[in-house]
Amino acid sequence: MLVRDDLRALRASAAAAWSETMGDTTSCALAKDGRSHPAGKFHEGRVAALGELLRACPADATGQAVTALAASLADEWVSRVMPGGGSREWESYRAGGVEVLREVAAS
């Protein structure tokens, strides 16, 4: 049964993967100098989606409530208009968020 601490651990893992992918450069710095890095945006999307899920979860939410909320949020992410006019980076961001939310919903 998932609880908020499980979501926090997933988010920390996603943040570590994002950091490892980006090295010592931020996504914003890459975007400003014109370099494309969709893998970084994918992990950033995972971190963002899990943060959004954590903020939406009541403190006492467990199990079915967490998975139902994740499924609902995944549907929102699928239909959400992303900035950047559908660029590869923003579609990677969305894909990361949707993937992790669906993983949580299926657990």
C-alpha positions in Angstrom: 0.0 0.0 0.0 1.5 3.3 -1.1 1.8 6.2 1.3 3.2 9.7 1.0 6.6 8.6 2.2 6.7 6.2 -0.8 5.9 9.2 -3.1 8.7 11.2 -1.5 11.2 8.4 -2.1 10.1 8.1 -5.7 10.5 11.8 -6.2 14.0 11.8 -4.6 14.9 8.9 -7.0 13.6 10.9 -10.0 15.5 14.0 -8.9 18.7 11.9 -8.6 18.2 10.6 -12.1 17.6 14.1 -13.4 20.7 15.4 -11.7 22.8 12.5 -13.0 21.5 13.1 -16.5 22.1 16.8 -16.5 25.5 16.8 -14.7 26.4 20.3 -13.6 24.1 22.0 -16.1 20.5 23.0 -15.5 17.7 22.5 -18.0 17.2 26.2 -18.2 20.9 26.9 -19.0 20.7 24.3 -21.8 17.6 25.9 -23.2 19.1 29.3 -23.2 22.1 28.3 -25.1 20.0 26.4 -27.6 21.2 22.9 -26.7 18.5 20.2 -26.8 18.4 17.7 -23.9 15.1 15.8 -24.0 16.4 13.1 -21.6 16.8 15.8 -19.0 13.3 17.2 -19.6 12.0 13.6 -19.2 13.4 13.3 -15.7 12.4 16.9 -14.9 8.8 15.9 -15.9 8.9 12.9 -13.5 10.1 15.1 -10.6 7.4 17.8 -11.4 4.6 15.2 -11.7 5.5 13.5 -8.4 5.7 16.9 -6.7 2.3 17.8 -8.0 1.0 14.4 -6.8 2.5 15.0 -3.4 0.8 18.4 -3.1 -2.5 17.0 -4.1 -2.4 14.0 -1.7 -4.0 14.5 1.7 -1.5 13.8 4.5 -3.4 10.6 5.5 -3.9 9.3 1.9 -2.9 5.7 1.4 -3.3 2.9 -1.1 -6.3 3.2 -3.3 -6.7 7.0 -2.7 -3.0 7.6 -3.8 -3.4 5.4 -6.9 -6.7 6.9 -7.9 -5.3 10.4 -7.5 -2.2 9.4 -9.6 -4.5 8.0 -12.4 -6.6 11.2 -12.5 -3.5 13.4 -12.5 -2.0 11.3 -15.4 -5.1 11.9 -17.4 -4.7 15.7 -16.8 -1.1 15.6 -17.8 -2.0 13.8 -21.1 -4.4 16.6 -22.0 -2.4 19.5 -20.5 -1.1 22.1 -23.0 2.7 22.2 -22.5 4.7 25.4 -23.1 7.0 25.5 -26.0 4.5 24.7 -28.7 4.9 21.0 -28.7 8.6 21.0 -28.9 10.5 17.7 -28.4 11.8 18.8 -25.0 8.3 19.6 -23.7 6.9 16.4 -25.1 9.7 14.6 -23.2 8.7 16.5 -20.1 5.1 15.4 -20.5 6.1 11.8 -21.2 8.2 11.6 -18.0 5.3 12.9 -15.9 2.7 10.7 -17.5 4.9 7.6 -17.2 5.6 8.1 -13.5 2.0 8.9 -12.7 0.8 5.8 -14.5 3.4 3.7 -12.7 2.1 5.0 -9.3 -1.5 4.4 -10.4 -0.7 0.8 -11.4 1.0 0.0 -8.1 
